[in-house]
């Protein structure tokens, strides 16, 4: 009997320090899950320069949090290029509402003469009824480059803009720049804030991994009638952060909507920024030609690490530490973040946001989330770890995201943890007036 | 101010916690651009000197000078902010920091507060913050960033990736900010709250009548440029940002006309200057 007491005490002590192994919940549809790992072909110098110190931080949170949603973009504008010769002959601006905003800028190197030629005062505008307006007539809010520069915005040198006078109405307008000739190229941007025609574009997920297929769905909405209008043609491409361009083939799907799909090759030299879909759609609605240009950013990553699905809980004087197994294919600074829910008055409620990051070498490792003492106070089991996200900081990569990751019952929390869930001392109170 | 401190001391006493031990400070964080003397060139000394009158010790202020033309997460941006802010907090024992940001400066602060494990100094900075007053923050980006970047997107020959234009402008495109807000940043609708309060102040209009003296506050020609750019924006905008973007993260403290002298709107240029009593509002907030 006497021999059993130290053994039991040791066992209890071990249990109070660390709970047994736990398993992550199975992933659900829509979760971001790497199936295989890949090391980048080119090592990232930024990754090697990343700090090695492990850092953790958690804070109290409350309220409802929305599910991650696929991104969308909206456009009431169009872009096209025209040469100096074309502008001298006259280019057509397909407008669908009065008060279109027109902006022109020279592309590449342009001399003062080329910039001056697109000053609104130098151009002629011809309305759909054939009536012409010169020297700024038919326009309002004429702006040359000097005035735009005063807004402190980095518009390209030589940029000019004007708004079509409401009296000209809508429909095809002809814009001519007198005195231009040659191959100098210009960018023409027509923005129609009052148009009922809005082009929307979305991807089918918020994040992608190397090898996954991104599906892009554009559509044209007629906000005046409250329905969709058919897009006759959509052209586009996907551009990676390093500048590689992949053409998209848009085709009508079963429901009549245009759609394009592309398997992503995300193995490239690390470059900051996002992937981007760039598309242009055309339609004819009630006899009016509608032109829309649109861009939409999304993220894609090389799956350099993933969670192993093993987890454990450890307690200490400062609070609770949640361990998660991580398998890495490349060295890097990996971050884990999650939302911590607990049961309050019988309902699951958000209690805290937890974040931890550390350097991991290739192979199996461990990533931890620390929950400060007091963050779980007032709540009981079951607890849930949600929106568990694995990121790689130096490559700005979202590697894994699981909406429901772990459920913790009373027995999963070490005894000392349950005993130490007292509130922390309150911070000084400040009142915003 | 005195009332706040009394409340804090009382709360600490009642709850058995420590009394207020450190100092109150204020820091000014500029917007997009590379600043070397933001006190002169961005905020103006009259604005800073007026606001810091609210401090118990008026020397406890800092004006950040960083390269916010870079992406918010980079060493010259958020890293530089930490380089300057962390020693200010530690050396002056600042435990109660009010942060005044303008425009993209709000995104830099939101980056730090949303990514506390990015840099080992961030937790200490976050812990010291009482709250952030984000003046006209570009939380949801701006269509004007889309417009300025589009020219480069179409101009492939100059290589738009090579820093030809500001990365910070690229970051503030609307669909880019939507992506960052959904992943790396907290505080927008449907996302978890930031670890410290983020109060936004929104500018709702630009007034540029040559006969109206108010149009001259902050610089008439600068305001004139912003009146032009309003054409790209919603009916409620400060000439650079839609009100929806300015109110897109954190808690709306106020929209300009509800608190400014004479109910004057604050253009994007005026919300960083001593215009229409904004300086006094910020002073009294400390």
Interface residues (C-beta under 8 A of the other chain):
Chain A: X51 X53 X55 X56 X57 X59 X61 X62 X63 X64 X65 X66 X68 X69 X71 X73 X79 X81 X101 X103 X105 X107 X108 X141 X143 X147 X148 X149 X150 X151 X152 X153 X154 X155 X156 X159 X161 X163 X187 X189 X191 X206 X207 X241 X242 X243 X271 X272 X273 X274 X278 X293 X295 X296 X297 X298 X299 X335 X339 X350 X353 X355 X356 X357 X389 X393 X396 X398 X425 X426 X427 X428 X429 X430 X431 X432 X433
Chain B: X4 X7 X8 X9 X11 X12 X15 X16 X17 X18 X20 X71 X73 X74 X96 X115 X116 X117 X118 X119 X120 X122 X123 X126 X130 X131 X144 X146 X147 X148 X150 X151 X152 X153 X154 X155 X157 X158 X159 X161 X165 X166 X167 X169 X170 X173 X174 X175 X176 X178 X179 X182 X183 X184 X186 X189 X190 X191 X192 X193 X195 X197 X199 X221 X222 X224 X225 X226 X228 X229 X231 X232 X239 X240 X253 X269 X284 X285
